[in-house]
Amino acid sequence: MKTNAPTLDSLSTIHADGSRKFVHPSDVQGPFTRWRRVAALVLLVIYIALPWIPVNGFPAVFLDVQERRFHFFGLILATQDLWIGFFLVTGLAFSLFYITSLFGRVWCGWTCPYTVFMEQLYRRVERWIDGDGTARRQLEDAPWTASKITKRVVKHTLFILISAAIAHIFLSYFVSIRALYEMMHESPTHHAKAFGVVVFLTGALYFSFSWFREQFCIILCPYGRLQSALTDDNSVVIGYDKKRGEPRGKGTVEKPAGDCVDCRRCVQVCPTGIDIRNGLQLECIGCAACVDACDDIMHKLKRPTGLVRYDSYKGLNGSKTKFIRPRTIFYTFILLVWISGFGAAVSRISPLRASVVRMGGASFYVDNGVIRNQFQLRIINKRNATSTYKMELMGEVPKSLSVIGMDQTIELGPMQEDQKTLVLTMPQAEYQKRFKFTIKVVDTTRGDSSETRVMEYLGPDPQAVPAAKLNAKDFIH
C-alpha cells in the first residue's frame, strides 16, 4: 500500500509517485460535528421542501423557464426583471468575501451543497456499508471476494439512487413537483429533454461523489485559491497551536514534549487528507473535524482542549484578533451599498409589466398627407389572479394627434400576457418636429399598479421635405 505523510510540497491526495491517493476519513464525534450535522439536515430539508411549499399558488422557489416566470417566495419576476439577478449574484459574492475575511472557508465546511451531500449523504452510506476509515482502506487493498463485490454493488447502487433523487428534486425547481410527478408516470420519450437532464445530472453527481470527491474542491473550485487574497492574519481559520504542541511525541523527563502526541488523529478524520499541523492549506475547508478529533484526544489525556482550534494567525501566536480592520470595514461598506441597491430594485418590481416598442420596418409612414407611427404594446399580468388594464396617452401632445387601439380595456387571466397594436396619426401639415409622449397602463381591478413608457413620435423634417412635394403613400425612413 502506498503511503506518504501530507506535506506542503504537494497535494495531500497525491502519492509520491504522482498517483491518486484516495482519502478515507474516519468518523469523528464532537460539538462541531454535531452542529454541522444539524446545519446539513436543515439545508437538506430546505432543499427538498422548497418545491413543495406553496406561496401565492406557486412553489416557494419555482424557476419556470417554459413560461419565463421566476417565483421567489411570492415575488414573481418576468424575463424583463432578471436584471435583479445582478444584485443576487453580487450579493452572494460580497457576502462570501465578507465571511471569508472573518472566518475563512467556513462556508465550504458547513453550508456548501457539495460538502453537505458528500459528508452527510454519500459518506454516511459508505461508512454504513464499508465501515470506518481503517476498514475502508483495508477493503480497498483487499482482493476481490464475494463480500467485497457485494458491498461495492450495494454501495454504488445506493449512490446512483441518491444521485437520481437529488437530480429529480433539482428538476422540480424548474418544472414543479406536480409536473415532475406526471412526467415520471409517462414514457421518457414524451419528455426527452427533462429525461436527458435527469440522466446527465445523475451521472455527473454519481461520478463526482463516488470517484472525484474532494478533487472537486481542490482542483475545480477556485474558492480555496482565493483564500490567500481574502484572508489575513486576523481571519479566524482552523489552526494548530505550535507553541503548545511542539515538539511532538510522548516526551521524557530529559526531553519533554509538547501537548501533541503525534497520534495523527487530525489527519485521519480530515475529508481532504491534509495535516493541519503544517499550517493553513488550500485543501482545508474549515469543517472542524480535526478540532473535534484533537479535543477528544486531549480529553482522554486530561489536557486542555484547543490545541487545534478556530483562531486567527495572531491568536495562535498569542496576540489579539482584530475583527474591525480596513478589510472588514470596506466589505461592510460594500454590503451596505448592496443592501440599499437590492432594496431599491425590489421596490420597483410591479405585478404588472408593460413594454412598448416601435414596430419593425419604417420609423413612420406618410399616406395622403397623414403621418402614421405604429407601436407594439405588450402587457404581462404577473399576478395569480385576473386583472383588467386600461391605457392612457399622457404628455404634451398636439390636439390633432389621434390614437387607434387605446379605446378598450384588456383583461388578462393569471400569469397571462397580451400584445396590442397602437397606431398614432396626425396631419402632416400640422407636424412641426418630433416630440415625446407617454403611454400609461393602469391596473383598474385593484388600482395599485401602473407602468409608464416614454416614446417618440417621428415624421419627415418639414424644412427638408415640403408637404406639397410628397406623393401619396410615400415611405419615409
Buried (B, 14 or more C-beta within 10 A) or exposed (E): EEEEEBEEEEBBBBEEEEEEBEBBBBBBEBEBBEEBBEBBEEBBEEBEEBBEEEBEEBBBBBBBEEEEBBBBEEBBBBEEBEEBEEBBEBBEEBBBBBBBBBBBBBBBBBBBEBBBBBBBBBBBBBBEBBBBBEEBBEBEEEEEEEEBEEBBEBBBEBBBEBBBBBBBBBBBBBBBBEBBEEBEEEEEEEBEEBBEBBEEBBBEBBEBBBEBBBBBBBEEBEBBEBBEEBBBBBBBBBBBBBEBBBEBEEEEEEEEBBBBBEBBBBBBBBBBBBBBBBBBBBBBBBBBBBBBBBBBBBEEEEBEBBBBBBBBBBBBEEEEBEEEBEBBEEBBEBBEEBEEBBEEBEEEBBBBBBBBEBEEEBBBBBBEEBBBBBBBBBBBBBBBEEBBBBBEBEBEBBEEBEBEBBEEEBBBEEBBBBEBEBBBBBBBEEBEEEBEBBBBBBBBBEEEBBBBBEBEBBBBEBEEBEEEEBEEEBEBE
